[in-house]
């Protein structure tokens, strides 16, 4: 494994320094964009960091823009301690009210459609500013409304389809990646009532001690289902996932059994 890692690191470093030298001579910076960077294997991430570090030492204009879940902070630090100096970190969450308003209205204007003020406010409230949710809600409303002015009633009439679409796709895909122990952990998080919740409360809801659930916690973080908000506090990586869980018969049955 060590030899394979050294080979990958050397190969990637050679590639980066070669294109970096060309970029330097031509005055044309090179940038790589990597989405879901937390899915990279440890050896791959380590090799990538080492190659970028060497390129940076040589002063070549090669950059990497990576997007990933919060656990990427720890992943980078675990691989190379100097990665903290190599990268700039920027946390990107849900859109604020002004950004959400633009995301709703500008694409519609290009299609000759407008929203009432109440409709925009309703969509922002429903989606909590999460970009994909805004996109999904607006697409459903646009497809189901024939007029050029979308009202709050138009939004209200499509709420059920909006959540049904998320439940059958966006949420379901994440939920079905979970093992049975993962699901119980998720149920215990939802039962806390308010998120983020402490690991101690989750353990209490599972009637176990913290050490007994640490492995499941790590698995769910690796799967991108949950993340650490603050010390010993956890939340789901996407909004409204707890409400989806509450709608599941599986959760309702588990909750009844816990309360009996």
Backbone torsions as a table, in degrees:
resi	resn	phi	psi	omega
1	UNK	NA	-40.1	-180.0
2	UNK	-62.8	-41.0	-179.9
3	UNK	-65.4	-39.1	178.9
4	UNK	-64.7	-40.5	178.9
5	UNK	-64.1	-44.8	179.8
6	UNK	-62.0	-39.2	-179.7
7	UNK	-65.2	-44.1	179.6
8	UNK	-65.3	-43.6	-179.7
9	UNK	-62.0	-45.2	-179.3
10	UNK	-64.7	-43.3	-178.9
11	UNK	-63.7	-44.8	-178.2
12	UNK	-68.8	-37.3	177.7
13	UNK	-63.6	-41.0	178.3
14	UNK	-62.3	-41.6	179.2
15	UNK	-64.0	-47.8	-177.4
16	UNK	-64.1	-43.8	-178.4
17	UNK	-70.0	-32.7	178.8
18	UNK	-66.9	-49.8	179.3
19	UNK	-71.5	-28.3	178.1
20	UNK	-65.9	-40.6	178.6
21	UNK	-64.3	-42.3	178.2
22	UNK	-64.2	-41.5	179.2
23	UNK	-63.0	-38.5	-179.7
24	UNK	-66.1	-43.7	-177.3
25	UNK	-69.3	-33.7	-177.5
26	UNK	-92.3	-8.2	-178.2
27	UNK	68.7	28.3	-177.6
28	UNK	-119.7	98.6	-179.7
29	UNK	-60.5	149.3	178.3
30	UNK	-115.1	132.4	178.9
31	UNK	-130.5	129.7	175.5
32	UNK	-103.1	132.4	177.7
33	UNK	-108.7	123.1	-177.7
34	UNK	-122.4	115.6	177.5
35	UNK	-93.3	155.6	-180.0
36	UNK	51.3	47.0	-174.3
37	UNK	-64.4	-20.7	179.4
38	UNK	-68.4	-12.7	179.6
39	UNK	-82.1	-7.8	179.4
40	UNK	-67.8	145.3	175.8
41	UNK	-70.6	157.6	-177.4
42	UNK	-56.2	-45.8	-178.8
43	UNK	-65.3	-37.6	-179.9
44	UNK	-66.7	-43.8	-179.6
45	UNK	-65.7	-41.9	178.5
46	UNK	-61.8	-41.5	178.9
47	UNK	-66.6	-39.3	179.0
48	UNK	-62.8	-44.5	-179.9
49	UNK	-64.0	-44.4	-178.8
50	UNK	-63.0	-41.9	-179.3
51	UNK	-66.0	-42.1	179.1
52	UNK	-66.8	-38.7	179.9
53	UNK	-61.5	-45.0	179.9
54	UNK	-64.7	-41.5	179.1
55	UNK	-62.5	-39.6	178.7
56	UNK	-65.8	-39.5	178.7
57	UNK	-60.9	-34.2	-178.8
58	UNK	-82.6	-4.8	178.1
59	UNK	77.2	20.8	-179.2
60	UNK	-83.2	142.6	-176.4
61	UNK	-82.2	68.4	177.6
62	UNK	-117.5	128.0	-177.9
63	UNK	-126.8	158.4	173.0
64	UNK	-130.1	129.9	172.4
65	UNK	-112.8	113.6	-178.0
66	UNK	-115.5	138.2	176.6
67	UNK	-117.3	135.0	-179.0
68	UNK	-167.4	-179.9	-180.0
69	UNK	-76.2	163.9	-175.8
70	UNK	-54.4	-24.8	-177.8
71	UNK	-67.0	-9.8	-179.3
72	UNK	-62.7	-28.5	177.4
73	UNK	-55.8	-50.9	-177.8
74	UNK	-69.3	-39.3	-179.0
75	UNK	-59.4	-46.1	-179.2
76	UNK	-65.2	-43.5	-179.0
77	UNK	-65.6	-38.6	179.7
78	UNK	-65.3	-35.8	-177.7
79	UNK	-74.6	-51.2	-178.7
80	UNK	-141.5	122.0	-178.3
81	UNK	-62.7	-31.3	-178.1
82	UNK	-75.5	-5.4	180.0
83	UNK	-62.3	-25.0	178.6
84	UNK	-64.4	-28.2	177.8
85	UNK	-91.3	-19.3	-175.0
86	UNK	-82.2	-30.2	-174.6
87	UNK	-115.7	150.9	168.7
88	UNK	-101.1	133.9	-177.0
89	UNK	-107.2	133.1	177.5
90	UNK	-135.4	120.0	-179.9
91	UNK	-83.3	127.1	-180.0
92	UNK	-117.2	116.0	179.9
93	UNK	-112.3	-147.4	178.2
94	UNK	-70.7	158.6	179.4
95	UNK	-71.7	147.9	173.9
96	UNK	-78.3	-179.0	-174.5
97	UNK	-62.1	-43.7	-179.4
98	UNK	-65.6	-43.1	179.2
99	UNK	-65.4	-40.7	178.8
100	UNK	-63.0	-42.6	179.6
101	UNK	-59.5	-43.0	178.6
102	UNK	-65.9	-41.0	-179.7
103	UNK	-63.9	-29.5	179.3
104	UNK	-81.5	-46.5	-169.1
105	UNK	-85.0	-41.0	-173.4
106	UNK	-62.3	-48.1	177.9
107	UNK	-61.7	-35.4	-179.9
108	UNK	-67.1	-39.0	179.4
109	UNK	-60.2	-34.8	179.3
110	UNK	-66.5	-20.4	178.8
111	UNK	-103.9	9.1	178.5
112	UNK	74.9	23.3	-178.3
113	UNK	-117.2	144.9	177.7
114	UNK	-130.2	160.3	178.4
115	UNK	-114.3	146.0	171.5
116	UNK	-74.2	159.9	179.9
117	UNK	-58.2	-42.0	-178.9
118	UNK	-65.1	-36.4	179.9
119	UNK	-66.1	-41.8	178.8
120	UNK	-63.2	-45.7	179.9
121	UNK	-61.6	-38.7	-179.8
122	UNK	-65.3	-43.6	-179.7
123	UNK	-64.4	-42.0	179.0
124	UNK	-62.6	-41.3	178.9
125	UNK	-64.0	-44.0	-178.1
126	UNK	-66.5	-42.6	-173.3
127	UNK	-90.0	-13.5	-177.7
128	UNK	56.2	27.0	176.7
129	UNK	75.8	7.5	-179.9
130	UNK	-75.2	119.2	-171.2
131	UNK	-51.5	-47.2	-178.6
132	UNK	-64.2	-37.4	178.9
133	UNK	-64.7	-40.1	177.3
134	UNK	-61.5	-46.5	179.4
135	UNK	-59.3	-45.1	-177.9
136	UNK	-66.5	-45.2	-179.2
137	UNK	-63.8	-45.8	-178.6
138	UNK	-65.6	-36.5	178.2
139	UNK	-64.3	-43.7	-179.7
140	UNK	-64.5	-46.2	-179.8
141	UNK	-63.1	-45.5	-179.1
142	UNK	-59.9	-42.9	-178.5
143	UNK	-68.7	-26.4	-174.5
144	UNK	-101.8	-3.9	-179.3
145	UNK	-115.2	128.1	-176.8
146	UNK	-89.1	-22.2	-177.5
147	UNK	-76.5	170.1	-179.7
148	UNK	-93.6	-4.0	178.8
149	UNK	-123.6	115.2	-178.3
150	UNK	-93.3	125.0	-176.2
151	UNK	-105.0	173.6	177.4
152	UNK	-62.1	-37.0	177.8
153	UNK	-62.2	-37.8	177.4
154	UNK	-61.4	-40.8	178.3
155	UNK	-66.3	-47.3	-179.7
156	UNK	-58.5	-37.6	-177.6
157	UNK	-69.8	-13.3	-177.0
158	UNK	-115.9	8.0	-179.5
159	UNK	-62.6	-44.1	-177.9
160	UNK	-62.9	-39.9	177.8
161	UNK	-66.8	-36.6	178.6
162	UNK	-59.0	-51.6	-179.4
163	UNK	-70.5	-33.0	177.1
164	UNK	-64.0	-40.9	178.6
165	UNK	-63.4	-44.1	178.6
166	UNK	-65.6	-42.9	-178.5
167	UNK	-61.5	-39.5	-175.8
168	UNK	-84.8	-8.0	-179.1
169	UNK	-131.8	-80.2	-173.4
170	UNK	-53.9	-51.8	-178.2
171	UNK	-75.7	-42.1	-175.1
172	UNK	-61.4	-40.8	179.7
173	UNK	-58.4	-42.3	179.9
174	UNK	-68.9	-43.5	-177.4
175	UNK	-64.3	-39.0	-176.1
176	UNK	-75.6	-8.4	173.1
177	UNK	-79.0	-8.1	-173.3
178	UNK	-91.6	138.7	172.1
179	UNK	-77.1	173.4	-178.2
180	UNK	-60.7	-40.6	179.1
181	UNK	-65.8	-35.3	177.0
182	UNK	-62.7	-43.7	-177.6
183	UNK	-63.4	-41.2	178.7
184	UNK	-63.0	-39.7	177.8
185	UNK	-61.9	-44.6	178.5
186	UNK	-62.2	-43.3	178.4
187	UNK	-58.6	-42.9	-179.3
188	UNK	-65.3	-34.6	175.7
189	UNK	-63.8	-46.8	-178.9
190	UNK	-63.2	-37.1	-179.1
191	UNK	-65.7	-20.2	177.2
192	UNK	-59.1	-26.7	176.0
193	UNK	91.6	-42.3	-178.5
194	UNK	-129.5	132.5	-179.1
195	UNK	-111.7	147.1	-1.1
196	UNK	-69.7	158.9	179.7
197	UNK	-124.2	157.2	-177.0
198	UNK	-80.8	151.6	178.6
199	UNK	-62.9	-29.7	179.6
200	UNK	-68.7	-38.3	177.5
201	UNK	-68.7	-34.9	177.5
202	UNK	-65.0	-45.2	178.3
203	UNK	-60.7	-40.6	179.1
204	UNK	-62.0	-43.5	179.7
205	UNK	-66.8	-24.9	177.8
206	UNK	-91.5	-4.3	-178.2
207	UNK	59.3	42.8	179.1
208	UNK	-136.0	170.7	173.8
209	UNK	-93.4	167.6	-174.0
210	UNK	-61.2	-39.8	-179.2
211	UNK	-61.9	-32.4	-178.2
212	UNK	-70.4	-20.6	-177.0
213	UNK	-111.6	4.2	-176.7
214	UNK	-64.3	-37.3	-179.9
215	UNK	-65.5	-43.5	179.3
216	UNK	-64.1	-40.8	177.3
217	UNK	-56.9	-47.4	-179.4
218	UNK	-62.9	-39.7	179.5
219	UNK	-62.5	-43.1	-178.6
220	UNK	-68.6	-34.4	175.7
221	UNK	-66.6	-43.2	179.0
222	UNK	-64.5	-31.2	179.2
223	UNK	-81.8	-4.8	178.2
224	UNK	76.8	22.1	-179.5
225	UNK	-89.5	-38.7	-179.4
226	UNK	-130.3	167.7	174.8
227	UNK	-150.9	159.7	179.0
228	UNK	-83.6	119.5	-180.0
229	UNK	-82.8	-54.5	175.2
230	UNK	-135.5	-177.8	-178.3
231	UNK	-57.3	118.6	177.5
232	UNK	64.5	21.6	175.5
233	UNK	-121.6	139.0	-175.2
234	UNK	-126.1	151.1	175.0
235	UNK	-145.9	167.3	176.5
236	UNK	-80.9	150.7	-176.6
237	UNK	-75.8	-17.6	177.3
238	UNK	-125.3	144.3	179.5
239	UNK	-68.9	157.0	175.8
240	UNK	71.0	3.4	179.8
241	UNK	-67.4	-33.5	178.5
242	UNK	-65.7	-36.0	178.4
243	UNK	-69.1	-34.7	175.4
244	UNK	-62.4	-45.1	179.9
245	UNK	-60.5	-40.3	179.9
246	UNK	-62.8	-24.9	-179.7
247	UNK	-83.0	-10.8	-177.4
248	UNK	-79.6	134.9	175.8
249	UNK	-61.9	-33.6	-179.5
250	UNK	-61.2	-40.9	178.5
251	UNK	-70.2	-43.9	-179.2
252	UNK	-58.8	-41.3	179.1
253	UNK	-66.1	-43.9	179.2
254	UNK	-61.8	-42.2	-178.4
255	UNK	-64.3	-40.2	177.7
256	UNK	-63.6	-41.1	-179.8
257	UNK	-66.2	-36.4	179.3
258	UNK	-69.2	-31.9	-177.4
259	UNK	-87.9	-11.1	-177.4
260	UNK	-83.0	NA	NA
